Each structure stands twice: as structure tokens, then as C-alpha cells.
Amino acid sequence: MPTDDAVQLGLLTNAIKYAPPRVPGDIALTVTELEQGEIRFELRDHGLGLPAQFDAATSRSLGMKLIARLARQLGGKPVWQNADPGTRFVLEFTPQERAD
């Protein structure tokens, strides 16, 4: 994976880690290589879950905006899901080689 992509993923995990509310519990991170060189990045917690009418596209949260922007920079579309209990964040993208 290109270093730039690894840095973006690191920023994503940091943004999600410090998103409120902070509920004690496990956080699971899975990175899987899919067909055609795609990467599936999945982060799951066992916290409170998403609000009833959650819509990431209209969220005014700075953290959600940062996550969406970093995901777009990687060439993927962020997906948030209720994990019952908790929340699952999924991002699939194809790492891009960048010229130095």
C-alpha cells in the first residue's frame, strides 16, 4: 500500500477513535485485500450505535466531515452501519500509486 494511503487510513482511525461519545469497549480493525487489489477497511465498536435518523451526508459533525473527506481522498465511499450493538465503518478502495 502506498505510504500516502497508509497515512490517510491512520488519520481515519484517529478521527473515529476520538469521535464522541466515548464508551468503554473493544474496537476491532480489519483490513482485507479483495479482488483486483482493492482494500476493505472495516472498523467496528460495541458502543451506543448510530442515532435513529443518522445520515453521514448531512451530518454537521467536524469529525464526520473529516472522515468523509479522507475516504474520498483514498478513492472510496465511507459507509456507516449499525452493528447492534455498536457501529461499523466500512471503506473499500483501490490503492493508487502516486508519483513522488
C-alpha atoms as a printed R data frame, in Angstrom:
    type eleno elety resid chain resno       x      y      z
1   ATOM     1    CA   MET     A     1   0.000  0.000  0.000
2   ATOM     2    CA   PRO     A     2   1.390  3.420 -0.861
3   ATOM     3    CA   THR     A     3   2.555  5.458  2.131
4   ATOM     4    CA   ASP     A     4   0.084  8.262  1.366
5   ATOM     5    CA   ASP     A     5  -2.817  5.790  1.613
6   ATOM     6    CA   ALA     A     6  -1.475  4.364  4.886
7   ATOM     7    CA   VAL     A     7  -1.289  7.894  6.332
8   ATOM     8    CA   GLN     A     8  -4.904  8.589  5.298
9   ATOM     9    CA   LEU     A     9  -6.028  5.344  6.975
10  ATOM    10    CA   GLY     A    10  -4.156  6.340 10.115
11  ATOM    11    CA   LEU     A    11  -5.955  9.675 10.180
12  ATOM    12    CA   LEU     A    12  -9.282  7.887  9.681
13  ATOM    13    CA   THR     A    13  -8.708  5.588 12.649
14  ATOM    14    CA   ASN     A    14  -7.710  8.578 14.782
15  ATOM    15    CA   ALA     A    15 -10.815 10.559 13.770
16  ATOM    16    CA   ILE     A    16 -13.071  7.611 14.547
17  ATOM    17    CA   LYS     A    17 -11.265  6.754 17.798
18  ATOM    18    CA   TYR     A    18 -11.910 10.190 19.276
19  ATOM    19    CA   ALA     A    19 -15.457 10.655 17.979
20  ATOM    20    CA   PRO     A    20 -17.968 11.210 20.780
21  ATOM    21    CA   PRO     A    21 -19.484  9.604 22.722
22  ATOM    22    CA   ARG     A    22 -16.569  7.792 24.282
23  ATOM    23    CA   VAL     A    23 -17.950  4.489 25.525
24  ATOM    24    CA   PRO     A    24 -15.594  1.902 27.018
25  ATOM    25    CA   GLY     A    25 -15.275 -1.261 24.958
26  ATOM    26    CA   ASP     A    26 -13.445 -3.039 22.218
27  ATOM    27    CA   ILE     A    27 -12.668 -1.580 18.824
28  ATOM    28    CA   ALA     A    28 -11.917 -4.057 16.040
29  ATOM    29    CA   LEU     A    29  -9.986 -3.054 12.934
30  ATOM    30    CA   THR     A    30  -9.865 -5.350  9.914
31  ATOM    31    CA   VAL     A    31  -8.003 -4.690  6.671
32  ATOM    32    CA   THR     A    32  -8.687 -7.209  3.904
33  ATOM    33    CA   GLU     A    33  -7.360 -7.427  0.369
34  ATOM    34    CA   LEU     A    34 -10.222 -8.021 -2.061
35  ATOM    35    CA   GLU     A    35 -10.196 -8.964 -5.731
36  ATOM    36    CA   GLN     A    36  -8.438 -6.703 -8.219
37  ATOM    37    CA   GLY     A    37  -6.195 -5.255 -5.486
38  ATOM    38    CA   GLU     A    38  -8.992 -3.448 -3.647
39  ATOM    39    CA   ILE     A    39  -8.698 -2.943  0.097
40  ATOM    40    CA   ARG     A    40 -11.591 -3.282  2.548
41  ATOM    41    CA   PHE     A    41 -11.022 -1.269  5.720
42  ATOM    42    CA   GLU     A    42 -13.507 -2.025  8.490
43  ATOM    43    CA   LEU     A    43 -13.664 -0.525 11.955
44  ATOM    44    CA   ARG     A    44 -16.245 -1.769 14.460
45  ATOM    45    CA   ASP     A    45 -17.060 -0.820 18.034
46  ATOM    46    CA   HIS     A    46 -19.546 -2.113 20.596
47  ATOM    47    CA   GLY     A    47 -20.748  1.299 21.735
48  ATOM    48    CA   LEU     A    48 -24.097  3.071 21.539
49  ATOM    49    CA   GLY     A    49 -24.559  2.735 17.787
50  ATOM    50    CA   LEU     A    50 -25.804  5.380 15.381
51  ATOM    51    CA   PRO     A    51 -28.638  7.809 16.103
52  ATOM    52    CA   ALA     A    52 -32.037  6.761 14.686
53  ATOM    53    CA   GLN     A    53 -32.020  9.138 11.707
54  ATOM    54    CA   PHE     A    54 -28.265  9.223 11.106
55  ATOM    55    CA   ASP     A    55 -27.209 10.455  7.667
56  ATOM    56    CA   ALA     A    56 -23.474 10.932  7.174
57  ATOM    57    CA   ALA     A    57 -24.075 13.049  4.054
58  ATOM    58    CA   THR     A    58 -25.919 15.720  6.033
59  ATOM    59    CA   SER     A    59 -24.007 15.461  9.300
60  ATOM    60    CA   ARG     A    60 -22.654 18.748 10.621
61  ATOM    61    CA   SER     A    61 -20.049 16.972 12.753
62  ATOM    62    CA   LEU     A    62 -16.488 18.063 12.002
63  ATOM    63    CA   GLY     A    63 -15.301 14.501 12.651
64  ATOM    64    CA   MET     A    64 -17.758 13.046 10.110
65  ATOM    65    CA   LYS     A    65 -16.744 15.646  7.543
66  ATOM    66    CA   LEU     A    66 -13.064 14.791  8.107
67  ATOM    67    CA   ILE     A    67 -13.738 11.053  7.762
68  ATOM    68    CA   ALA     A    68 -15.724 11.579  4.547
69  ATOM    69    CA   ARG     A    69 -13.012 13.777  3.058
70  ATOM    70    CA   LEU     A    70 -10.193 11.355  3.910
71  ATOM    71    CA   ALA     A    71 -12.221  8.484  2.461
72  ATOM    72    CA   ARG     A    72 -12.762 10.407 -0.785
73  ATOM    73    CA   GLN     A    73  -9.029 11.170 -0.979
74  ATOM    74    CA   LEU     A    74  -8.453  7.410 -0.898
75  ATOM    75    CA   GLY     A    75 -10.956  6.990 -3.732
76  ATOM    76    CA   GLY     A    76 -13.612  5.241 -1.666
77  ATOM    77    CA   LYS     A    77 -17.055  5.932 -0.287
78  ATOM    78    CA   PRO     A    78 -17.443  5.709  3.503
79  ATOM    79    CA   VAL     A    79 -20.315  3.577  4.806
80  ATOM    80    CA   TRP     A    80 -21.584  3.649  8.381
81  ATOM    81    CA   GLN     A    81 -23.781  0.792  9.618
82  ATOM    82    CA   ASN     A    82 -25.497 -0.078 12.883
83  ATOM    83    CA   ALA     A    83 -23.743 -3.179 14.205
84  ATOM    84    CA   ASP     A    84 -26.247 -3.917 17.013
85  ATOM    85    CA   PRO     A    85 -24.565 -3.251 19.351
86  ATOM    86    CA   GLY     A    86 -22.252 -0.543 18.171
87  ATOM    87    CA   THR     A    87 -21.250  0.923 14.850
88  ATOM    88    CA   ARG     A    88 -19.378 -0.428 11.850
89  ATOM    89    CA   PHE     A    89 -17.455  1.820  9.450
90  ATOM    90    CA   VAL     A    90 -16.533  0.302  6.076
91  ATOM    91    CA   LEU     A    91 -14.395  1.747  3.312
92  ATOM    92    CA   GLU     A    92 -13.421 -0.079  0.133
93  ATOM    93    CA   PHE     A    93 -10.865  1.498 -2.168
94  ATOM    94    CA   THR     A    94  -8.114  0.698 -4.645
95  ATOM    95    CA   PRO     A    95  -4.684  1.937 -3.525
96  ATOM    96    CA   GLN     A    96  -3.302  4.414 -6.036
97  ATOM    97    CA   GLU     A    97   0.343  4.655 -6.955
98  ATOM    98    CA   ARG     A    98   1.425  8.249 -6.689
99  ATOM    99    CA   ALA     A    99   4.333  9.960 -8.360
100 ATOM   100    CA   ASP     A   100   6.897 11.425 -5.967
